[in-house]
């Protein structure tokens, strides 16, 4: 059951979807901050210093927007590092799986070849 779950959770599609959801949520915060802290105060200034939600003067809070952008980049970087580690783990598993396991017949043929070589060497020395 654990192996099945691991295969499911580490599939490319599942990881891509998870990254998309996380990055989308973080980017949604940037858009919300842009609208709430930059655009709406400017619209309030243009419309006689009014904020449409409670009709009062509101200053432009660009610090909140900058913090949201920094949070987004930190989240994106953390996701990048996480995906990089998973990719490295996957690559090691694929390399181990790609190593050819010698067939029993092949092993026997190699042994026979080695014995014949050894026998030829012994015959040459006499």
N, C-alpha and C positions, 0 to 999 in steps of 0.2 A: 504494500500500500504506500509506503514511504517513497519507493522508487517511482511509482506512478505519479504521486504528488510532485516530486522533484522534477520529473519530465514535464508535467503540466505547468508548474510555476516558472520554470526556466525556459519555456518556449519563447521564441522571439516575439510572437504575437502578443503574448500576455505581458511581457516586459515592455514592449512598445506601447501597449495600451496604458499600463501603469504610469509610464513616464509621461505620456500624453495627458493623462488626467492630472498628475501632480503639476506639471509645467503649465497646463491650462488654468488650474486653480491659482497658481502663483501669478500668472499673467493677468488673470481676472482681477486680482488685487491691484495690479498696476493701473489697469483701466479705471477701476473704481476710484483709486486715489487721484488719478489725473482729473477725472470728472469732479469729484468732491472737493479737492483741495486746490485745483488750478483753474479749470474751466468755469465751474459754477461761481466762484468768487468774481471772476472777470465779467461773467454775464450779469452778476449782481451789481457790479460797478457801473456797467453800461446802462443797466435798467434802474438808474437812480438809487444806487447803493442798497438794493433790496436783495435778500436771499428768498427764493421762492418758497422754501419750506416753512420758515417762521418770520419772514419779512423783516429781517434786521441786517445791519451791516456786518459783513464777514470778511476778514482779511484773507489774503492768499497764503495758504499754508504750504509753501513749497518744500519745507523740511520733511513733512509727512510723506510727500510724493517721493522725495529722494530716498528716504528710509525704505519705502515700499520697493523701489527699484533695487536698492542694495539687498533687501531680503530676497527678491526674486533671483538675483544673480547668485546669492549664497545657496539658495535652494537648488538652482540649476546646476551649480558646481557640485553640490553634494550628490545629486542624482547622477551626474557625469562620473564621479569617482566610484559610486556604487555600481553602475553599469560596467565601468572599466574592470572592476574586480570580478564581477560575474563573467564577463567575457574572457578574462584570463583563466578563471576556473573552468569554463566551458572548453577553452582551447586545450588545457591540460588533459581534460577527460577525452576529448576527441583524439589527441595525440596518442593517448594510451590505448584507445579503442582501435586506432589505425595501425598500431604495431602488429605486423602479421604473426599469427600464431602458427608455428610450423606444423604441417600435417604429419601424421605418423608415417605415411609412405615416404615423405620427403626426408624425414629423419633417418629412416632405414636406408634410403639411397645414399645419403651423406655418409653414413657409417660404412656402407659397402665401398664407396669411393675411397674413403680414408684407409680402409683395410687394404684395398688394391694398391694404393699409392705406397703404403708401408711395405707390402709384399714385394712390389717392384724395386724398392730401395734395397731390401734385403737381398734380392736376387742379383742386383748390380754389384754389390760389394763382394760376392763370392766369386 
